Amino acid sequence: MRAYFKAKIDRHVNGMMSTAFAPLPPNVIRVVGDVTSSTIVVTMRDGAEWKWTGGQYAARKVNGCYAPLMPKVVTS
């Protein structure tokens, strides 16, 4: 998921000038939420759901906007 989220952050910061592209990983069916959402739910092929926290932003601006930080897995 790290490469997927990294591509989403790059897309948020650079817009159409972004060259990063990352499809969903092979075992992931769907992702509900984005790196700017406070909660991201990732559904796997086996039915397991992983929750991630997002919506945090960097302290400095990049290309005129605050870049979202990498989401983190919720461990409980």
N, C-alpha and C positions, 0 to 999 in steps of 0.2 A: 504494500500500500504506500510505502514511502515514495516510490517513484511517481505513483499516481498523484499523491498530494503535492509533491514538488512541482509537477507539471501544472497543476491547478493554481498553485501560488504564482508561478511564472506567468501564467495566463492572466491572472488578476493584476499583476504589476505591469507587465509589458503589453497587454491587450493583443491586438492583431499582429504586433511585431514579434510575438513570442514564437520561438521555434521548438519549444518543448511539446512533445505529444506522448502521452502514456495511456494506453487502453487499460481497461480493468484487468487485474491479474487473473490468471486462468481459473482459480477456485472461487472467484467472487461473482455472484449473480447480479447484485445491485448495490448502489450506494445512495442513501437518502441523506441529503445535506451536502454542504460544500465547505471549503476551508474557512469561509466567513461565518458559518453557522455555529451556534454554541454546542450543539450535539450532532454527531454524525453517526449513522447506523449503517454498518456494513454487513450484508447478508451473504453467507458462504453457500456453496453448493450442497453441503450436508445439512443445511438448515440452521447452523449456528449463527448467532448474531453477535457482532463485536460493536461496542460503543466507543466512540472517540470524542474527545473534547476539542473544539476548535473555537474560532471567533476571537482569538487573541491576536493583537497586532504588535509589530515592532515599534520601538521607541523613535526610530528615525524614518524619514521619508525616503523612498526609493522611486525614482522617476515621477516625483510629484505626488505620490500616495503612500500611505502606510501599508507595508507588506504584511499579510497574514503570517503568523508563526506556524510551524509544523504542528499538526494536531497530535494529541497524545492519547494513548489507550486508557480507558477507564478500567481500573483493576478491582472493582467490587460491585 
